[in-house]
């Protein structure tokens, strides 16, 4: 079925018209979440457009987070991005549970290391002090959302080495097994693009938009507040929207 777009110049460039047409189909539910989008060739035929015009429209919609491309499978209507508050200290498992989603974890690495200068400064430790390094892939309903690289003070994190960090909340274990009470955290956000490793783990194209978050978490331990955790997380840019409420 052919659906020609407007010919008048006032209607705007063809790629924008096509993007708007597809956006309407998604918003009105004609193209539901998870639907395989027609191929570029089919869209060219339907809307009487060039391959370059169709590709530009799809690329723009992918950047908006409305579409998602999976290598070797095609382009799909994306799930709405998750809104994540920056003003509340919660763990990934808590966030997903509150959204009615099933959180799962794949443990990538857990090992003792020596603190690098950056880690030592963040955790107020001497250089080369022992730390526990934990890297995990976090998934919601089976879809990878973030790579979480966590470094804990060695004297606090040691009891976690034998724990099941794929099925248990790290924050809950810190409080129940390590005897600390989390109090606050400072975060820093940076926009970036996925490298080869992030691309493979998060199932996004290399060079896709990602968000890097650095976080230092503090807790009460031995009757004083100390930094206990330094986290470097990589979030899929098409699946997250972070927000913070400001008051005056």
C-alpha positions in Angstrom: 0.0 0.0 0.0 1.4 3.4 -1.0 1.1 6.3 1.4 2.7 9.3 -0.4 3.8 12.2 1.7 2.9 15.8 1.1 4.6 17.4 -2.0 4.4 21.0 -0.8 7.7 22.5 0.4 5.9 24.1 3.3 5.3 20.6 4.7 9.0 20.3 5.5 11.8 18.0 4.4 10.7 14.5 3.4 12.7 12.8 6.1 11.0 14.9 8.8 7.6 14.1 7.3 8.3 10.4 7.4 9.7 10.7 11.0 6.5 12.5 12.0 4.3 9.8 10.3 6.1 7.0 12.1 6.0 8.9 15.4 2.2 9.2 15.0 1.9 5.5 14.4 3.8 4.7 17.5 2.0 7.3 19.7 -1.4 6.1 18.5 -0.6 2.4 19.1 -0.7 1.4 15.5 2.9 0.3 15.8 3.1 -1.2 19.3 6.2 -1.7 21.5 8.4 -4.5 20.2 7.0 -4.4 16.7 9.4 -5.1 13.8 9.5 -1.9 11.7 9.1 -2.4 7.9 12.5 -2.6 6.2 14.1 0.5 4.5 13.2 -1.0 1.1 9.5 -1.4 2.1 9.4 2.1 3.6 10.9 3.5 0.3 8.2 1.7 -1.6 5.3 2.7 0.7 6.2 6.4 0.9 7.9 6.8 -2.6 11.1 8.0 -1.0 14.8 7.4 -1.5 16.8 5.0 0.7 18.9 7.9 2.1 15.7 9.8 3.1 14.2 6.8 4.9 17.5 6.0 6.6 17.8 9.6 7.9 14.2 9.5 9.4 14.9 6.1 11.1 18.2 7.4 12.5 16.5 10.5 14.0 13.8 8.3 15.6 16.5 6.0 17.0 18.3 9.0 18.5 15.0 10.0 20.2 14.7 6.5 21.7 11.5 5.6 19.8 13.2 3.0 17.7 15.9 0.5 18.4 18.1 -1.4 16.0 19.3 -4.9 16.7 22.1 -6.2 14.6 21.1 -9.0 12.3 17.4 -8.7 13.4 16.1 -5.3 12.2 14.6 -2.2 13.7 12.0 -2.4 16.4 9.6 0.0 18.3 11.4 0.7 21.5 10.1 0.5 25.0 9.5 4.0 26.6 12.7 5.1 28.4 12.8 4.7 32.1 12.7 7.8 34.3 15.3 7.7 37.0 15.5 10.2 39.9 18.9 11.6 40.8 17.7 12.7 44.3 17.2 9.3 45.9 19.8 6.7 46.9 18.5 3.3 45.7 19.9 0.2 44.1 19.1 -1.2 40.7 17.0 -4.1 42.1 14.9 -1.7 44.2 14.3 0.6 41.2 13.1 -2.3 39.0 11.0 -3.8 41.7 9.2 -0.5 42.2 8.5 -0.4 38.5 7.0 -3.9 38.5 9.9 -5.2 36.5 12.1 -8.3 37.1 15.7 -7.4 37.8 18.4 -9.9 37.0 22.2 -9.7 37.2 25.1 -11.3 35.5 28.3 -11.2 37.5 31.2 -10.4 35.2 34.1 -10.0 37.7 34.7 -10.1 41.4 38.2 -9.9 42.8 40.6 -8.3 45.3 42.6 -5.4 43.8 44.8 -2.5 44.9 43.3 0.9 44.9 44.3 3.1 41.9 45.0 6.8 42.7 41.4 7.7 41.6 39.9 5.0 43.7 42.1 5.8 46.7 41.1 9.5 46.6 37.4 8.7 46.2 37.4 6.2 49.2 39.8 8.2 51.3 42.3 5.3 51.3 46.1 5.1 51.0 47.3 4.3 47.4 47.4 0.6 46.7 45.1 -0.2 49.7 43.1 -3.4 49.2 39.7 -3.0 47.6 37.0 -5.4 46.3 36.3 -4.9 42.6 32.8 -6.1 41.4 31.5 -5.7 37.8 28.0 -6.7 37.0 25.6 -6.5 34.0 22.2 -5.4 35.2 19.1 -6.5 33.3 15.3 -5.7 33.5 12.9 -8.2 32.1 15.8 -9.8 30.4 17.0 -6.7 28.6 20.5 -5.3 29.5 20.3 -1.7 30.8 23.6 -0.9 32.6 27.1 -2.1 33.3 27.9 -1.4 36.9 31.5 -1.4 38.1 31.7 -1.1 41.8 34.8 -0.8 44.0 34.4 -1.3 47.8 36.8 -0.6 50.6 38.6 -3.9 51.3 38.0 -3.8 55.0 34.3 -3.4 54.5 33.6 -5.4 51.4 35.6 -8.6 52.3 32.5 -10.5 53.6 30.9 -10.1 50.2 33.4 -12.3 48.3 31.5 -15.5 48.9 28.0 -14.1 48.5 25.7 -14.6 45.6 25.9 -11.2 43.9 23.7 -12.3 41.0 20.6 -13.0 43.1 21.1 -10.7 46.1 21.1 -6.9 46.4 24.5 -5.5 47.0 23.2 -2.6 49.2 21.2 -5.1 51.3 24.3 -7.2 51.8 26.3 -4.2 52.8 23.9 -3.4 55.5 23.1 -6.9 56.7 26.5 -8.7 56.2 29.0 -5.8 56.5 27.3 -3.8 59.3 27.2 -0.5 57.5 24.2 1.9 57.0 24.2 3.8 53.8 23.6 7.5 54.2 24.2 9.5 51.1 26.0 9.6 47.7 27.5 12.1 45.3 27.1 11.6 41.5 28.5 12.9 38.3 27.0 12.3 34.9 28.8 12.3 31.5 27.5 11.8 28.0 29.5 9.4 26.0 29.4 6.7 23.3 29.6 2.9 23.6 33.0 1.3 23.1 33.3 -2.3 21.7 32.9 -4.0 25.1 29.9 -1.8 26.2 28.3 -2.4 22.7 28.5 -6.2 23.2 27.2 -6.3 26.7 24.4 -3.7 26.3 23.5 -5.0 22.8 23.7 -1.6 21.2 25.8 -0.5 18.1 29.3 0.6 18.8 29.2 4.4 19.1 25.6 4.4 20.4 24.8 7.0 23.0 25.4 6.0 26.6 25.5 7.7 30.0 28.4 7.3 32.4 27.7 7.9 36.0 30.4 8.1 38.7 29.1 7.8 42.3 30.7 7.8 45.7 28.5 6.3 48.4 28.9 7.0 52.1 27.8 5.0 55.1 28.0 4.9 58.8 30.6 2.4 59.9 32.4 2.1 63.2 30.5 5.2 64.5 31.6 7.5 61.7 30.6 8.4 58.1 33.1 7.2 55.6 33.1 6.6 51.8 32.5 2.9 51.2 31.8 2.5 47.5 32.9 4.0 44.3 30.8 3.1 41.2 31.3 3.7 37.5 28.1 2.8 35.6 27.3 2.8 31.9 23.7 3.2 31.1 22.0 2.7 27.7 21.2 6.2 26.4 18.1 5.0 24.6 16.6 3.4 27.7 17.1 6.0 30.5 16.0 9.6 31.2 17.4 11.0 34.5 15.6 13.8 36.3 15.9 15.8 39.4 13.3 18.1 41.1 14.5 21.6 41.9 12.8 23.9 44.3 13.0 27.6 45.0 
